[in-house]
């Protein structure tokens, strides 16, 4: 479980098969093999760790369904260690389970992204609701639907977020990992359940 508050801007170092290596400093503090670290919002398990780096196994399924598969050596990545129950919840509850990949249609402080119809993710977006992009807890607004079942929405970024996360280097057309608010998923599930039979 995560909060969507990025702790460190690291980088993608290399991959050999399904083994990905990341350059990091801060998130290595108190981290060990078997710990969880979110990379651009995708929860990965530490399988090896060294001085200034750590590694995770990224399956073909994960690489295909997230933006991790499009990383190039040297690309910046957002890191967040799993939350502790004693921590402040500065963002919102983030599982690190990427629902899909959105596309940047307007970079900058007034970042705007497009979400396709795949997975029906539009139904989880509400004005001023929570969303996670590349592991960053953000508030969405100005949601506009398209004719194909997808949508576009904006998130307002502050200069600090631009400087400390990959949001500052996002370019037109870049893929970003998208995770819907898990509370929206539970509300949907509960409202679609039939009442129990007495």
C-alpha positions as a printed Julia matrix, in Angstrom:
198×3 Matrix{Float64}:
   0.0     0.0     0.0
   1.25    3.47   -0.91
   0.14    7.09   -0.59
   1.09    8.57   -3.96
   3.66   10.89   -2.37
   6.86   10.31   -4.35
   9.94    9.98   -2.15
  12.68   10.03   -4.75
  13.27   10.71   -8.42
  15.61    7.93   -9.52
  16.4     6.43  -12.9
  16.09    3.25  -14.93
  19.54    1.7   -15.2
  19.21   -1.45  -17.29
  17.24   -4.62  -17.96
  18.3    -8.15  -18.74
  15.28  -10.22  -19.64
  12.69   -9.62  -16.93
  15.23   -8.26  -14.41
  15.11   -4.45  -14.19
  17.75   -2.4   -12.37
  17.06    1.06  -10.96
  19.44    3.72   -9.63
  18.35    5.06   -6.24
  19.61    6.44   -2.95
  16.86    7.5    -0.53
  14.51    4.54   -1.02
  17.36    2.14   -0.31
  17.4     3.35    3.3
  15.77    0.62    5.4
  14.91   -1.37    2.26
  15.83   -5.01    1.79
  15.04   -7.96   -0.44
  11.28   -8.77   -0.44
  10.25   -5.16    0.29
   7.86   -3.34   -2.03
   8.79   -0.16   -3.89
   6.46    1.56   -6.33
   8.11    2.55   -9.62
   6.01    5.08  -11.5
   3.1     3.8    -9.48
   3.69    0.11  -10.17
   4.34   -2.01   -7.08
   7.51   -4.07   -7.53
   9.34   -6.45   -5.19
  13.0    -5.86   -4.4
  14.88   -9.02   -5.44
  18.44   -7.69   -5.19
  19.98   -4.55   -3.75
  23.39   -2.9    -3.8
  25.19    0.4    -3.38
  23.07    2.94   -5.25
  20.86    0.41   -7.04
  18.12   -2.18   -6.63
  16.53   -4.75   -8.9
  13.06   -6.17   -9.49
  11.62   -8.81  -11.77
   9.13   -7.25  -14.19
   7.05   -9.9   -15.93
   6.1    -9.59  -19.59
   2.49   -9.04  -18.45
   3.51   -6.08  -16.26
   5.73   -4.58  -18.96
   2.9    -4.84  -21.48
   0.12   -3.46  -19.27
   2.1    -0.56  -17.81
   4.45    2.12  -19.1
   7.43    0.27  -17.56
   7.89   -1.62  -20.83
   8.68    1.61  -22.66
  11.48    2.74  -20.32
  14.87    3.54  -21.83
  18.17    3.54  -19.96
  18.55    6.79  -18.05
  14.83    7.61  -17.97
  13.72    9.22  -14.7
  11.34    7.19  -12.53
   9.32    7.94   -9.41
   9.98    5.84   -6.3
   7.89    5.37   -3.19
   8.45    2.78   -0.48
   5.42    0.97    0.93
   3.7     2.96    3.65
   3.87    2.12    7.33
   0.71    2.3     9.4
   2.28    5.01   11.55
   2.9     7.26    8.51
   0.86   10.3     7.55
  -1.4     9.65    4.58
  -0.42   12.72    2.58
  -2.01   11.64   -0.69
  -4.66    8.92   -0.95
  -4.69    5.13   -0.72
  -2.7     3.78   -3.67
  -2.31    0.06   -4.25
   0.43    0.14   -6.85
  -1.78   -1.92   -9.18
  -1.77   -0.05  -12.48
  -5.18   -0.04  -14.18
  -3.97    1.2   -17.56
  -1.77    3.6   -19.45
  -2.82    7.18  -20.16
  -1.19    9.47  -22.73
   0.04   13.02  -22.12
  -1.82   15.41  -24.43
  -0.63   18.62  -22.77
   2.54   18.66  -20.65
   3.37   21.3   -18.07
   1.87   22.68  -14.87
  -1.65   22.21  -16.27
  -0.99   18.61  -17.3
  -3.69   16.95  -19.37
  -3.92   13.25  -20.23
  -6.13   11.04  -22.34
  -7.48    7.67  -21.22
  -8.77    5.25  -23.84
 -11.89    3.12  -23.52
  -9.92    0.0   -22.53
 -10.98   -1.29  -19.14
 -13.78    1.25  -18.74
 -11.59    3.48  -16.58
 -13.62    6.61  -17.3
 -16.3     5.56  -14.81
 -13.83    5.9   -11.92
 -13.06    9.57  -12.59
 -15.05   12.28  -10.83
 -14.49   16.01  -10.76
 -12.0    16.84   -7.97
 -11.51   13.14   -7.27
  -8.23   11.34   -6.66
  -6.19    9.68   -9.4
  -2.64    8.36   -9.56
  -0.38    9.13  -12.54
   3.07    7.52  -12.53
   2.63    6.97   -8.82
   1.8    10.6    -8.02
  -1.41   11.27   -6.07
  -3.27   13.99   -7.96
  -6.71   15.61   -8.21
  -8.44   15.42  -11.57
 -10.71   18.07  -13.08
 -12.1    19.28  -16.42
 -13.05   15.76  -17.49
 -14.27   15.6   -21.09
 -15.62   12.44  -22.68
 -14.91   11.39  -26.25
 -17.21    9.48  -28.57
 -15.24    6.25  -28.23
 -15.72    5.71  -24.49
 -12.49    7.34  -23.38
 -11.85   10.77  -21.95
  -9.35   13.51  -21.23
  -8.77   15.17  -17.88
  -6.43   17.7   -16.32
  -4.4    17.74  -13.13
  -2.88   20.89  -11.66
   0.78   20.51  -10.74
   2.84   22.74   -8.5
   6.49   23.57   -9.32
   7.67   21.32   -6.46
   5.9    18.29   -7.97
   7.34   19.15  -11.39
  10.85   19.27   -9.92
  10.61   16.16   -7.72
   8.76   13.72  -10.02
   8.62   12.59  -13.62
   5.73   15.0   -14.19
   8.33   17.71  -14.86
   9.87   15.81  -17.78
   6.61   14.52  -19.28
   6.34   15.28  -22.99
   3.5    15.25  -25.47
   2.59   11.64  -26.27
   4.38   10.11  -23.27
   2.69    7.11  -21.64
   1.94    7.42  -17.91
   0.71    4.72  -15.56
  -2.87    5.29  -14.4
  -4.43    3.93  -11.2
  -8.02    4.72  -10.32
  -9.04    5.5    -6.76
  -9.61    2.14   -5.06
 -12.52    3.62   -3.07
 -14.37    4.21   -6.33
 -13.92    0.54   -7.2
 -15.4    -0.61   -3.88
 -18.33    1.78   -4.15
 -19.04    0.48   -7.65
 -18.89   -3.13   -6.47
 -21.13   -2.55   -3.47
 -23.76   -0.58   -5.4
 -23.97   -3.34   -8.02
 -24.49   -6.15   -5.51
 -27.95   -7.56   -5.01
 -29.19   -7.28   -1.44
 -28.81  -10.51    0.56
 -31.8   -12.83    0.58
 -33.37  -12.99    4.05
